[in-house]
Amino acid sequence: MKKSILLVLVLAFCLTVEVAQADFTFGEPTNLGPAVNDAGEQYGPSVSADGLELYFYMVNPPGGYGSLDLYVTTRQTTDDKWGSPVNLGQTVNSSYWDESPYISRDGLSLYFGSNRPNGYGSLDLYVTTRKTRNDPWGPPVNLGPQINSAYCECVPRVSADGLSLFFSETDVPGTPLLPGGYGGADMWVSTRVSRDAEWGGPVNLGSPVNSASHELAPCISADGLTLLFGRGSYTVADIWLTRRKTTDDPWQQPANLGRPLNLETTWENHPDISDDGSTLYFTSYRRPGGFGGADLWQAPIIPVVDFNSDGIVDSADMCVMVDHWGENYPLCDIGPMPWGDGVVDVQDLIVLAEHLFEEDRLVAQWKLDETEGTFAADSIGDNDAFVVGGAAWQPSGGQVDGALQLNGVDGCAITRPVLNPADGPFSIFVWVNGGAPGQVVVSQEAMADWLAVDAEGNLVTDLKCTGRSAGPLYSETVITDGQWHRIGLVWDGSHRTLYVDGIAVAEDTQPGLQGSQMGLYIGTGKAMEPGTYFSGLIDDVRIYNRAVSP
């Protein structure tokens, strides 16, 4: 009955909307902390289906059995912190290398790589089992010559149904490249007809997944349709993603997951997804925040539920979902998060309801609705702006309630650091009325004018990439005609786009943006120089940490 009532209410809100491609994003990574990481090196996380056990391997562990040993850390609930790691002991670990564990969905099988004696190559895949979760692990068993070869087999991952074994195979230093391979390390898959059957011969995942780079550490989603992996070298690597429509279809062109997950000059690899799809675990050398050479990190996986990309999750997004109720419609197939289950149903509605009426990753908003005082409140965070000079509150004179009127001489608002443009996609939108050529709406101290007016009164930005000849991005749209205009700049990771009143008025390609940790100026240029102070009304300044399409 409740579901029926909710569906009727949703239908009552429905409007005609334009939809875009659905997706998910990653939140800011966090280190698992000193209880798990130390001054040494921790690699290859694998979390159990219930989220209470996390297996990994450690390099040259104090009191260990070999150069690489397998460990597990546990917690009582998924809301608790991880406990101190425990060595899996001499039954599992050897005096050689034991690396990259993978815990099966039922928690009773642990796959890993090892170079212990009597194998088939430099590094082989093994499995150890236990009868129950409370029993100790038994002696490891080599997966045999169907899987293992004279090369290095490593980093195993088994599909949720237990019928596909994904792993990486690398060439032994000083030997030719792998037969049938594409580079120094490729990803392969072996299948079997049942959990009790033998594994079949491995098949290379082929192009475009494998390339001349090193592809390592495959991680397969529960539905078998998304594959995450590391690509790069043994010193610098990023985490990538590829998808396929069904398990019988080929893998699509992989995409780099970008910031904030990947950094330019570090090594991010060994991805592992929690069973509920809410968290990505991985290995990284990133600094600051690390404790040793390589640490274990985690990042939240956030479904994008703003289906019409207007920056807020509301009734319009609910209508998009209802229009495709019962269909296999990827845009709205967000539950169970983030991969979906092939049909738009109540599972997707539950995820949407959790985010309903949220501003979609709005990281700062100055409504500028104050009636007095020298501070403009940030309604999202703690970045209240300090208002100085010739500035006057206009409680009923804004486009959205009140506004701030600036005199064009010395009036502006100054904020603390809010967002570094180099960290990844972001958007800024502002309502303005007035202004003159050469004046600036929003800038970043000593760095760039984000939104400004050129010599003809048109919208312009000089926020650009570093170390290139690229200059400002100019539009041919006047914003100084004495009318209210909503202006914006959107950076999607590869393109700059300027918007006026919801329409893209200028766009170009940029491989990156300048980075700065400085604060923002609202109503003046980056150096607060004369002539850059805005003369007119500014209202409702919004900054998002994603690309918003108005």
C-alpha positions in Angstrom: 0.0 0.0 0.0 2.8 2.5 0.9 4.6 1.8 -2.4 1.4 2.4 -4.3 0.7 5.7 -2.5 4.3 6.8 -3.1 4.1 6.0 -6.8 0.8 8.0 -7.0 2.5 11.0 -5.3 5.4 10.8 -7.7 3.1 10.7 -10.7 1.4 13.8 -9.4 4.6 15.7 -9.6 5.6 14.7 -13.1 6.8 17.2 -15.7 8.4 17.0 -19.0 12.2 16.9 -18.5 15.3 16.4 -20.6 17.5 13.6 -19.4 21.2 12.9 -19.6 23.4 9.9 -19.1 23.4 8.3 -15.6 26.5 7.7 -13.8 28.2 7.5 -10.4 31.1 9.3 -8.8 33.6 8.9 -6.1 33.9 11.0 -2.9 37.2 12.2 -1.4 39.5 9.2 -0.5 40.4 8.6 3.1 43.3 6.6 4.6 42.3 3.5 6.6 44.4 4.9 9.4 47.3 3.8 11.6 45.5 0.7 12.9 45.8 -0.8 9.4 48.6 1.2 7.7 52.1 1.7 9.1 55.5 3.0 7.9 55.8 -0.1 5.7 53.8 -1.1 2.6 50.2 -2.5 2.5 48.7 -3.7 -0.8 45.8 -5.5 -2.4 42.7 -5.0 -0.2 39.8 -7.5 -0.5 36.7 -6.9 1.7 34.3 -9.7 2.7 30.7 -9.7 1.5 29.5 -8.6 5.0 32.1 -5.9 5.2 33.6 -7.2 8.4 36.8 -8.7 7.2 39.5 -7.0 5.1 42.3 -9.1 3.6 45.5 -7.6 2.2 49.3 -8.3 2.0 52.2 -6.5 3.7 55.8 -6.2 2.4 58.6 -7.3 4.8 56.2 -7.4 7.8 57.7 -7.4 11.3 57.6 -10.9 12.7 56.3 -12.2 9.4 57.1 -15.5 7.6 58.3 -14.2 4.2 59.0 -11.1 2.2 55.2 -10.8 1.5 52.6 -12.1 4.0 48.8 -12.2 4.0 46.9 -10.4 6.8 43.3 -9.7 7.8 41.8 -6.9 9.8 38.2 -7.2 11.2 35.5 -5.0 12.8 32.3 -5.7 14.7 30.0 -3.7 12.4 30.4 -1.7 9.2 30.2 1.5 11.3 33.2 0.5 13.4 36.8 1.2 12.6 39.1 -1.6 11.4 41.1 -3.4 14.1 44.8 -4.3 14.2 45.8 -6.6 11.4 46.5 -10.3 12.1 48.9 -12.4 10.2 47.1 -15.4 8.6 49.9 -17.7 10.0 52.3 -20.3 8.8 49.6 -22.6 7.3 48.8 -20.0 4.7 51.9 -17.9 4.5 55.3 -19.2 3.5 58.9 -18.1 3.6 58.4 -16.7 0.1 56.0 -14.2 -1.5 52.3 -14.5 -0.7 50.3 -11.7 -2.2 47.0 -10.2 -3.4 44.4 -12.1 -1.5 40.7 -12.4 -2.6 38.0 -13.5 -0.2 35.1 -15.3 -1.9 31.5 -14.2 -1.5 30.7 -16.9 1.0 33.9 -16.2 3.0 35.1 -19.8 2.7 37.7 -19.6 -0.1 40.8 -17.3 -0.2 42.6 -17.0 -3.5 46.1 -15.4 -3.7 49.4 -15.5 -5.6 52.6 -17.1 -4.4 56.1 -18.0 -5.6 56.6 -20.8 -3.2 58.4 -23.9 -4.5 56.9 -26.6 -6.7 54.8 -24.2 -8.7 54.6 -23.8 -12.5 56.2 -20.4 -12.9 57.5 -17.3 -11.2 54.2 -16.7 -9.4 51.2 -19.0 -9.3 47.6 -18.7 -8.1 46.6 -20.7 -5.0 43.4 -21.2 -2.9 43.0 -22.0 0.7 39.6 -23.0 2.2 37.8 -23.4 5.5 34.6 -25.2 6.4 33.0 -22.2 8.3 33.9 -18.6 9.0 35.0 -19.6 12.5 37.4 -22.4 11.3 41.1 -21.9 10.5 42.3 -21.8 6.9 43.6 -25.0 5.5 46.8 -25.7 3.5 46.8 -23.8 0.1 46.3 -25.7 -3.1 47.9 -24.7 -6.4 45.2 -24.0 -9.1 47.1 -26.2 -11.5 48.6 -25.9 -15.0 45.3 -24.9 -16.7 45.7 -21.5 -14.9 49.3 -21.2 -14.0 52.2 -21.1 -16.5 55.9 -20.2 -16.7 54.9 -16.5 -16.3 53.6 -14.6 -13.3 49.9 -15.1 -12.5 48.7 -12.7 -9.8 45.9 -10.6 -8.3 43.0 -13.0 -8.6 39.3 -12.0 -8.4 36.3 -14.4 -8.7 32.9 -13.3 -10.0 29.9 -13.3 -7.6 28.6 -16.6 -9.0 32.0 -18.2 -8.6 32.2 -19.2 -12.3 34.7 -16.7 -13.6 38.3 -16.1 -12.4 39.9 -12.8 -13.4 43.6 -12.3 -12.9 46.7 -10.5 -14.2 49.6 -12.3 -15.9 52.9 -10.6 -16.3 56.1 -11.5 -18.1 59.1 -12.7 -16.2 61.8 -10.0 -16.4 64.2 -10.9 -19.2 61.8 -13.0 -21.1 59.6 -12.2 -24.2 56.1 -10.7 -23.7 53.3 -13.0 -22.9 52.0 -15.2 -25.7 48.8 -13.6 -27.0 49.4 -10.6 -24.8 49.3 -6.9 -25.5 51.9 -5.5 -23.0 54.1 -6.4 -20.0 51.0 -7.2 -17.9 47.6 -8.2 -19.2 44.3 -9.3 -17.6 42.9 -12.7 -18.3 39.7 -14.7 -17.4 39.1 -18.4 -16.8 35.6 -19.9 -16.5 34.1 -23.1 -15.2 30.6 -24.6 -15.5 30.0 -25.1 -11.8 31.7 -24.3 -8.5 32.9 -27.9 -8.2 34.3 -28.0 -11.8 37.8 -27.4 -12.9 38.8 -24.0 -14.2 39.2 -23.8 -18.0 42.1 -22.4 -20.0 42.5 -18.6 -19.5 41.4 -16.2 -22.3 43.0 -12.7 -22.7 40.4 -9.9 -22.2 41.8 -8.4 -25.4 41.7 -4.8 -26.7 40.6 -2.2 -25.7 40.9 -3.4 -22.1 44.5 -4.6 -22.4 47.0 -2.3 -24.0 50.7 -1.7 -24.3 50.7 -0.5 -20.7 50.5 -2.7 -17.7 46.9 -3.8 -16.8 46.8 -5.1 -13.3 44.4 -6.1 -10.5 41.0 -6.7 -12.1 37.9 -6.2 -9.9 34.6 -7.4 -11.2 31.3 -6.0 -10.0 28.6 -8.3 -8.5 26.5 -8.2 -11.7 29.6 -9.0 -13.9 29.0 -5.9 -16.1 31.6 -3.5 -14.6 35.4 -4.1 -14.4 37.8 -1.9 -12.5 41.5 -2.3 -12.9 44.9 -0.5 -12.6 46.6 0.7 -15.7 50.1 2.3 -16.0 53.4 1.0 -14.8 54.9 -0.4 -11.6 55.6 3.1 -10.4 52.8 5.3 -11.7 49.3 4.0 -12.3 45.6 5.0 -12.3 42.3 3.1 -11.7 40.3 2.6 -14.8 36.7 1.3 -15.5 35.1 -0.6 -18.4 31.6 -1.8 -18.9 29.7 -4.3 -21.0 25.9 -4.5 -21.7 25.6 -8.2 -20.8 28.1 -10.9 -19.8 28.1 -12.1 -23.4 29.0 -8.7 -24.8 32.5 -7.3 -25.3 34.0 -4.9 -22.9 33.7 -1.2 -23.9 36.5 1.4 -24.2 37.9 1.9 -20.6 37.8 5.3 -18.9 40.2 6.8 -16.4 38.2 7.4 -13.1 40.1 10.7 -12.6 40.2 12.9 -9.6 39.7 12.7 -6.7 40.5 9.0 -6.9 43.6 9.2 -9.2 46.4 11.6 -8.8 48.8 12.6 -11.6 52.2 11.3 -10.3 51.3 8.5 -7.9 50.3 4.9 -8.0 46.6 4.0 -7.5 45.8 0.4 -8.0 44.3 -2.8 -6.6 40.6 -1.7 -6.6 38.1 -3.7 -4.6 34.4 -2.9 -4.2 32.3 -3.5 -1.1 29.4 -5.9 -1.7 26.8 -3.2 -1.1 28.5 -1.0 -3.8 29.0 1.9 -1.4 32.8 1.8 -1.0 35.9 1.4 -3.1 39.0 0.2 -1.4 42.4 0.6 -3.1 46.2 0.9 -2.7 47.9 4.3 -3.1 51.2 6.0 -2.5 49.4 9.4 -2.3 50.5 12.2 0.1 49.6 13.8 2.3 47.6 11.5 4.6 49.7 8.4 4.1 51.7 6.5 6.7 54.2 4.6 4.6 55.3 3.7 1.1 51.9 2.2 0.1 48.7 2.5 2.1 45.2 1.2 2.0 42.6 3.8 1.2 38.8 3.9 0.7 36.5 6.2 -1.2 32.7 6.4 -1.1 30.8 5.5 -4.3 28.0 8.0 -4.9 25.2 7.4 -7.3 24.3 10.3 -9.5 20.5 10.7 -9.0 20.2 14.2 -10.5 18.8 12.7 -13.7 18.1 16.0 -15.5 21.4 17.6 -14.4 19.8 20.8 -12.9 21.8 20.6 -9.7 19.1 19.5 -7.4 17.3 16.2 -6.7 13.6 16.8 -6.8 10.2 15.9 -8.3 11.5 16.3 -11.8 14.0 13.5 -11.2 11.3 11.4 -9.7 9.2 11.9 -12.9 12.1 10.7 -15.0 12.2 7.5 -13.0 8.4 6.9 -13.2 8.4 7.5 -16.9 10.7 4.4 -17.2 9.2 2.3 -14.4 9.7 -1.4 -15.1 12.2 -0.8 -17.9 15.8 -1.6 -18.3 16.7 2.0 -18.4 20.3 2.7 -17.2 19.8 6.3 -16.4 17.5 5.5 -13.4 18.8 2.0 -12.6 20.7 3.2 -9.5 19.6 0.5 -7.0 21.0 -1.6 -5.5 23.7 1.1 -5.7 25.6 1.9 -7.7 25.4 -0.8 -10.3 21.6 -1.4 -10.5 19.9 -4.6 -11.3 18.6 -4.2 -14.9 15.1 -2.8 -14.0 13.8 0.4 -12.7 11.8 -0.5 -9.6 11.3 0.2 -6.0 15.0 -0.5 -5.3 15.9 2.5 -7.4 13.2 4.7 -5.8 14.6 3.9 -2.4 18.0 5.2 -3.4 16.5 8.3 -5.0 14.4 9.0 -1.9 17.6 9.0 0.2 18.8 12.0 -1.8 15.5 13.8 -2.4 15.6 17.6 -2.3 19.4 17.5 -1.8 21.6 20.0 -3.7 23.6 17.6 -5.8 27.1 17.9 -4.4 26.7 21.6 -3.8 29.9 22.5 -1.8 29.2 26.2 -1.1 26.3 28.6 -1.6 26.1 32.3 -0.6 22.5 33.2 -0.9 23.3 36.9 -0.1 19.9 37.3 1.6 21.3 39.1 4.6 19.7 42.4 5.7 22.7 43.8 7.6 26.2 43.0 8.9 29.6 42.3 7.3 29.2 38.5 6.8 27.5 36.6 4.0 26.6 33.1 5.2 27.6 29.9 3.4 24.4 27.9 3.6 26.2 24.6 2.8 29.5 24.7 4.7 31.6 27.0 6.9 32.9 29.3 4.2 31.2 32.5 5.3 32.3 35.5 3.3 33.5 38.8 4.8 31.9 41.7 3.1 34.0 44.9 2.8 34.0 48.3 1.2 31.1 49.8 -0.7 28.6 47.0 -0.4 24.9 47.2 0.5 22.3 44.6 1.2 19.2 44.6 -0.9 16.8 42.2 0.9 14.1 42.5 -1.7 16.1 43.4 -4.8 17.6 40.1 -5.8 16.6 37.5 -8.4 16.3 34.9 -5.7 15.1 36.8 -2.6 17.9 39.3 -1.5 21.1 40.4 -3.2 24.4 42.2 -2.6 24.8 45.5 -4.3 28.4 46.6 -5.0 29.6 50.0 -5.9 32.3 49.2 -8.5 35.0 50.9 -6.4 36.0 48.9 -3.4 33.0 46.7 -2.5 33.4 42.9 -2.5 33.1 39.7 -0.4 36.1 37.5 0.5 35.8 33.8 1.3 38.1 31.2 2.7 39.5 28.5 0.3 36.5 26.5 -1.0 37.7 24.4 -4.0 40.9 23.8 -5.9 40.2 23.8 -9.7 42.9 21.3 -10.4 41.2 18.6 -8.2 38.6 17.7 -10.8 35.2 18.6 -12.3 33.4 21.6 -10.7 30.8 24.2 -11.6 30.0 27.8 -10.5 26.8 29.7 -11.1 25.9 33.3 -10.2 23.0 35.7 -10.8 24.2 39.1 -11.8 22.6 42.4 -12.8 24.7 45.3 -14.1 28.5 45.4 -14.4 30.8 47.0 -16.9 33.6 46.0 -19.2 36.7 44.8 -17.4 34.9 44.0 -14.1 35.0 40.6 -12.4 32.2 38.6 -10.8 34.2 35.9 -9.1 37.9 35.3 -8.9 40.4 33.2 -6.9 43.1 35.2 -5.0 46.3 35.7 -7.0 45.3 33.0 -9.5 42.5 33.6 -12.0 39.3 35.4 -12.7 36.7 32.7 -12.9 33.8 34.8 -14.2 34.4 38.2 -15.6 33.4 40.7 -18.3 35.5 41.4 -21.4 36.0 44.8 -23.1 32.7 44.4 -25.0 30.6 43.4 -22.0 30.7 39.7 -22.8 31.2 36.8 -20.3 34.8 35.5 -20.1 36.9 33.3 -17.9 40.7 33.2 -17.7 40.8 30.1 -15.6 42.9 27.8 -17.8 45.5 25.0 -17.7 49.0 25.4 -16.5 52.1 25.5 -18.7 50.3 25.9 -22.0 49.6 28.8 -24.4 45.8 28.5 -23.9 44.3 31.8 -23.0 40.9 33.0 -21.7 37.7 31.6 -23.0 35.6 34.3 -24.5 31.8 34.3 -25.3 29.9 36.6 -27.5 27.1 37.1 -25.0 26.6 40.4 -23.3 25.8 40.3 -19.6 26.0 44.1 -18.8 22.7 45.1 -20.3 21.0 45.9 -17.0 19.0 42.6 -16.9 19.3 39.7 -14.6 21.5 36.9 -16.0 22.5 33.6 -14.5 26.1 33.1 -15.6 28.3 30.0 -15.0 31.5 28.1 -15.7 31.5 24.3 -15.9 34.7 22.2 -16.0 34.0 18.5 -16.7 37.7 17.4 -16.6 38.4 18.1 -20.2 36.3 21.0 -21.3 35.6 24.6 -20.2 32.1 25.7 -20.8 30.5 29.1 -20.2 26.8 29.4 -19.6 24.4 32.4 -19.8 20.8 31.8 -18.7 21.1 28.1 -19.1 22.6 28.1 -22.6 26.2 27.2 -23.4 27.7 30.3 -25.0 31.4 29.2 -25.3 33.3 25.9 -25.0 36.8 24.6 -25.5 39.1 21.7 -24.7 41.6 21.9 -21.8 43.6 19.0 -20.5 43.6 20.4 -17.0 43.2 23.6 -14.9 45.5 25.7 -12.8 45.6 24.7 -9.1 45.2 27.0 -6.1 44.3 26.6 -2.5 43.6 30.3 -2.1 40.2 31.9 -1.2 37.7 33.5 -3.5 36.8 37.1 -4.2 33.1 37.9 -5.0 32.9 41.1 -6.9 36.5 41.9 -7.8 39.5 40.6 -9.7 42.2 38.2 -8.5 44.5 41.1 -7.5 41.7 43.4 -6.4 43.0 46.0 -8.8 41.1 49.1 -9.7 38.6 48.7 -12.5 37.9 45.1 -11.7 35.4 45.8 -8.9 31.8 44.9 -9.9 29.2 47.6 -10.1 25.8 46.1 -9.8 23.9 43.3 -8.0 25.2 39.8 -7.3 22.9 37.0 -6.0 22.9 33.3 -5.1 26.5 32.2 -5.8 26.7 28.4 -6.0 29.8 26.1 -6.4 29.4 22.3 -7.1 32.2 19.7 -7.1 30.9 18.2 -10.3 29.9 19.2 -13.8 26.4 20.6 -13.7 24.4 21.0 -17.0 21.8 23.8 -16.4 
